[in-house]
């Protein structure tokens, strides 16, 4: 904790100096907007280099291996297999295309998500620039949207989550852009809905987000209708409002029906095939919010403090958003909080649909990766809330929001830098040593009698990752591994720490215990 406090103290001093430079144009002798642009570019380059380096170096993880072995390696006919939720369709297709152009190495298969990271950063840049004119606060908001170690993980992996988050961010940008023009800006709204549809095609878990975006459109359009020049004809007449709303959707309802005709059968098939099993049964806060907080903490030692502060921040943002929206709805403020209202509606509706599905369909509450869109939604909502408070006349509102945003940006930046690594991910940390294990077994065989076919006994969780390397690298000494466990006799064993007792019951020689995961590599003595 003392180390963290020291880092925060240094960071706060640096931010104070930066604030004085960026908000005193005459003293700085340069354009503040240009400073924001240059800082955003510098931060973006660092983040993209980081995720690209991880895409090169990280060992292939369990779910990546399943996707490659079941769909990519099997060819075009298997790409759109709709009987496994592991198949993130857009990501699978792009993995296949990348493998045909660049080969089946780790970086090639993960390249679509690295490119998605660039798109995500660009969308966050434009969103921040639109709503925050103060250069210092714009940089803080940009950091809030981009500094989260759990989110960064998925821009380095061959999964659909990174692609889905990028399309989601762009869909929000296009929707909010439509608010700034004469409503409805059909081109921006269609772009928003199509980006949301592509997010779902990249990962089916984003379906609730797309439906919530459509609900937000309906709410905004109803408000515009009631408050418009013909509003008196619709006030209090729910039937007429609904008829008019349906008539006003003619520019996009065919697009929406087309998307749902593709997406809903897939979601229904996943449900009845029993593939939507990942999640929790404890409750939305305990499972969904709790897992996102734990994942964002990324296994750091300050978990209780991080969880407590993050929970308080969530409550503060939600309460402040409700308060500001209530002010606008009651006409007690002239400030425009419509953008905040849109994201608030989308967030609440997405959470509500998640809970409703749990009770009606029995689907588990999403956790960590399957709920990661909530991190994006909450971060965007917090940025728009800060932008709204900064525009108010009350000095305490401006100063308080600027302070919280700056502290949040500093804290998450220090935390993300402290969590940075080139060897593991949070969700699939147990796979961190698979690639190195294969190198170690090959080297041990060279030292003890040359290359020969060996049988490798493993914990079943390693099977997809190891067989990916078997398929791509084709080591002459390795046979295909199975999920049979280590009950039988094998030449080598690679197990998790909880398998230690079962391993020690065999006549083996311990070769290596990997420090990051605690995984154990052993060789049969005979």
N, C-alpha and C positions, 0 to 999 in steps of 0.2 A: 504493500500500500504506500509506503514511503517513496518507492521508486516512481509509482504512478503519480503521486502528488508532485514530485519534483518535475516530472515531464509536463504535467499540466501547468505548473507555475511558469516554466520556460515558454510553453506554448502560448499562455495568456499574455505574457510580456511581448512576444513576437506579434501576436494578433493586435495588441494595442498599438504598437508601432505601425503595423500595416494599416490599421484603421485611420490613424492620423494622416498617413500618406495618401490613402485612397479617397479621403473626404476633404482634402485641402488641395484643390487643383492648382492653385497659384504656388503653393509651397513645393508641391511635387514636380511642377513644371511639365506635366504630361496629362493626357486625356484619361480620366478615370475609367471610361468604358473600355479603352484599349488595355488598361491594366487588368480589368476583369477578363477580357478575352485572352490575354497572354497567360494569366494565371490558370484559367480554365484549360487552355491548351497544354500547359505544363503538367497540370494534374492528370489530364486525360492521357497524355503520353506515358506517364508513370504507371497509371492503372492498366492501360492496354499492354504495355511491356510486361507487367506483372502477370496478367492472365495468360498472355501468350507464352511466357516462360513456363508457367505451370502446365499449360497444354502440351508443351514439349516434354516436360520432365516427370509429371505425375504418373504413377503406375495406373494402368487401366483398372477401373473399379468394377464391382460386381454387375451393376445394372448396364454399364457400357458394354461389358462382355456379353451379356444376354442379348442386347440389341444387335451386336455384330454377328453373333453366332446364329441367332434365330432368323434374322431378317436381312441384314446387309450381305452376309456371306452367301446366303441361299439364293440371291439373285432377284430380278425384278418381280417375279410372281409372289415373292414373300414380303415385298416392301409394304403392302397395304393389308397385311393380315390383321383382321380386326378382332382377334380372340385373345389378345394379351395387352393389358394396359401398359406394359413395358414398351410397346411400339408407339413412340411419339412420332406421328406420321411425317410431319414436315422435316423433323430432325433426321429421321431414318432415311428419307429420300435424299436429303443433302449429304448425309454420311456416305450413302452409296455413290452419289455423283462425285464427291471429293475423293473417294477411294479409287474411282476409275481414272481420275485425272492425276492425283498425287500419290497414289498407293494407299495401303491400309495401315500406315503408321499412326501413332497416337495423335500427333499434331494434325495430320491430314483429316482424321475423323472428327477432331474437335474444332477444326477451322471454322465451320459455320457459326459456332457459338462465340468464338473470338470476334468474328465479324459482327455478330449481334451485339457484342459489348460496345463496339464503336457506334453502332446505331443507337443503343440505349443512352450512351453518353451525349450524343448529338441531340437527342430529344430532350434530355434533362437540361442541356445548355439553353436551348430555345425556350423551354418552359420557364426557367428561372429568369432569363433576360426579359421575358414578356411582362413579368409581374413585379420584379424588384429592380428599381432604377438605381438604388444605392449600391455602389460597386462592392463595398465591403460585405454587406448583407447578401449580395448576389453570390459572392464566393462562398460564404458560409452555407447558403442554401444548396449550392452546387455540391459541396462536400457532404451535406446531409443526404442528398439523393444518391450519392455514389460511394460513400464510405460505409460498407457493411461487409464483413468477411464472409458471412453466409451467402449473401447475394453474389459476391465476387467468385465464390466457388463454382457457380453454375455457368459462368462464362468461360471456364477452363475445361469443361467436361462435355462429352458427346451425349448430352441429354437435351430434352426439349425445353427445359425451364429457362435457359438463357435466351433462346429465340422468343419464347412466349413473353418474357419480361420486356424485351425490346419492342415487340409489336404492341404490347400493352401501353408502354410509355408513349409511343407515337399515337396510339388511339386516343389517349387522354389529351395530348397536344392538339390533335385535330378537332376534338370535341370542344375544348376550351377556346380554340381559335374561332369556332362557329359562334360562340357567345359574343365575340367582339365585332361581329358584322351584323347586317340585317338578317334577323332570324326568319326562317331557317336557312343557313348557308348550306345548301344541299351538297356542294362539292366537298366541303370540309367534313360534314356529317357522314357522307358515304365513305370517305377515306377513313374516318374513325371506326365505323362499323366493320369495314373490311379488315382493318388492322386487328380489331378485336377478334374477328373470325379466324384470322391467321394465327393469332395467339392460341386459340382453342385447338386449331389444327396442329400446332406445335406441341400442345399439351392439353389434354382433355380437362385437367383440373381447373383451367381458366374459363370454363363454360359459365359458371355463376357470374364471373366478371362481365362477360359479354351480355348476358341477360340483364344484369343490373344497369349496364350502360344504356340499353334500350329503355328500361324503366325510367332512368334519369331523363332521357329525351322526352318521354311522355309527360313526366311531371313538369319539366320546363315548358314544354309546348302548351300544356294546360294553363299554366300561369300566364304565359304570353297571351293566350286566347281570352282569358277572363279579364286581364288588365288592358287589353287592346281597345281600339276605338269601337268595336262591336261587343265589348265585354258585357254590357248590360243585358244583351240578348241571351247570354249564356250563364250569367250569375245565378247560382242555385239550381240550374237545370242540368243534372248529371247526365241524362240521356242525350241531350243535344251536344253537350261537351264531348262525350265519347264518340258520337257520330261524326262530329267535325274533326276530332283527333284522328280517327281512322281515315277520313278523307285526305287529311294532310300528310299521311304516311305513304301516299302513293309513289313518292320518289324513291322510297327504299324498301317497301314491304316485300317486293319480289326478290330483292337481294337477301333480305333476312330469311325468307322462306327457303331460298336456295341453300343458304348456310345451314339452316336447321335440318333440312332434308339429308344433309351429309353428316352433320355432327350428332344429332339426337339418336339415330340408329346405332352409331358407334358407342355412345354413352350407355344406351340401354343394353346393348350386347355385352359391354364390359361388366355392367351390373349383374346381369343374369348368368354370365360366365364365371362369376365369383372372383374376378381379377381386381376389383376395387376393395382390396382387403387392408391396404396400408392406412393406418390412422389410429385414433383412440376412441374410447367410449366414456371417458370421464366427464366431458363437458367442453364447451367451446373455449372458455377461458383456460381451463386446466390443460387441455390437449393442444388446441390450436395456438392460442396466445402464449401459453407456457413453453411450447416447443420452439416457437419463433424467438422468444427471449433467450432460451437456452442455446439455440443455434447461433444467434447473433453474439452471444457471449463467447462462443467458440472455444469452450473448455478452459477459459482463463480462471485463475485462482480467485478472482474477485467476484465470483458468481452472485453471492447474496446481495452485495451492494449494487451490482449491475442490474439484477432483476428488480430490486426495490426501486431504484431510480427510474428505470425504464417503465415500470408499472405506473409510477406517479406521473411520468411524462405522458403516457397514453391517456390517463384520466384527465390531466390538465388540457391536453389538446382537444379531447372530445367535449369537455365542458365549455371551453372557450369557443369552440366552433358552434355549439348549440346556442350559446349566449349571443354571438354576433349574428347568427341567422335569425334568431328571435327578434333582435333589434331591427333588422331589415324588414322582416315580415310584418312587424307592427308599425313600421314607418317612423321609428324613432332615430333613424340615422340616414344620412344621404349617401353614405359610402356603398360601393358596389361589392357585395360578397357573393355574387352569383356563382363565380368559379369555385369558391370554397363550398358553396351549397351543392354543386354538381358532384364534386368528389366525395363530399360527406354522404350524399344520397347513395352513390355507387358503393361506398364502403359499407354502409349500414345494410343496404339491400344484399350485397354479397355475403355478409355475415348472416343475415336473416335466411337467405336461401340455403346456406350451409347447414344451419340448425334445422330448417324445415325438412331438408332431404334426409337428415339423420333420423328424424321422428317418423317420416312418411315411408322412406325407402330402406331405412336401416343402414345407410352408408356411414362409415366411421367419420369422425371429425378429422379434417385434414391436419397433418402435422409436418413441421419443418418444410421439406421441399414441396409437398403438395399444397402447402398454404403460403408459399413464399410471396404470392401476389399481394398479400396483406401488408407486407413490409413496404412494397412500392406504393400502394394506396395511402398508407399512413404517412409515409415520408412526403408525398405530394400534398396531402392535406395539411401537414404541418407547415410546409413552405408557403402554401396559399394563406394559411392562417397568419403567419408572420407578416406576409405582404399586406394583408388587410389591416392588421394592428399598427403597422408602421405608417400607414396612410391616415390614421386617425389623428384628431387634434390633441387628444390627451397625451401629455408628455410621458406619463407613467406607463401608458400602453405602448408607446413607441420604444421607450427605454427598456421596458421589461421584455418585450418580444425580441428586441435586438440582442439583449443579454442572453436569454434562453437559447436563441438560435446560435449565437456565437459559442456558448459553452457546449451545446450539443455537437456542433461541428468540430470543435477542438477535441472533445471527449471521444467521438467516434473515429476521428482521424488518428489519434494516439492509439486507440484500441485496435484499429485495423492494421496500423503499422506494426504494433506489438504482436498481432496474431499472424502476420505474414509468414509464409513458409513455402518451400518448394518441394515438399515431400508428402503432404497428405491433405485430404479434405475432411470436413467435419462429419458428414453423414456416413461416408465410407472410409473412415480412418483405418479400419482393420485391413484394407487392401493396400496400404501404403508401401509395403515391402515385397509385394508379389514379384515385381520386375527384378528387384535385387536378389530375391531368393533364387530365381532361375539362374542368374549369373553365378551365385554362390554354389549351387548344386553342380553346375557345369565345371566350375573351377575345382571342386572337391573330387569330381570324377577324374579329372586330368591328373590330380595328385595321387589317386588310388586306382591305378589300373586302366586308365584310358576311357574313352567314350564307349558306353554300352547302353543298351536299352534298360531303363530302370522303371520300377513302379513307384509312384509317389502317392502316399496316403495323406489325405488332407481333411481339414474341416470343410464341410460342404459349401460354406460361404465363399471359398476361394475358387470354386470350380469354373465359373464363367471367365474370370480374369486369367487364370492359368491356361485354359483352353484357347482363349484369344491369342495368347503368345505362342501356344502350340500351333495354331493355324497360320499365324502371320510370320513367325520367325522360323518355324519348322526345325526345332532342335533335334538332331539325330538321335539323341539319347533318351528323349522323353516320350512316354506313351500318353495317350489321352487319359486325363484324370476323370474320376467319377465322384458322385455324391454319396458313396457308400460309407464314408467315415474312415476310422483307423482301426476298426475291430480286427481286420485281417492282418496278414504279414506283408509288409512293403519294404522296399529298399531304403527309401527315405520317407520322412514324415515332416509335414509343415502344418502346424496347428496353432490355435489361439490359446491365450493364457489359461482359459477355463478348461482346456483339454490336458493340462499338465499331468494331473494324477493318472489319467488313462494312458498317457504316453510313457510315464515313468514305470508303469507296470510291465512294459515291454523291455526286451534286451536291446537297448539303443544307446548310442553315444550322442550327447548333446553337442551340436556344432555351433549354433549361434542363437542368441536371443536378441531380437531386434528392439532397439531402444524406443522408437516412436510408438509401436503398437504392442510390444511385449510378445509378439508371435515367436514361435519356437521352431527351429530347424534341427532335425536329428537324423542320424544314420543308423541303420541296423548293424549291430556289431559283427554278425556272421559274415 
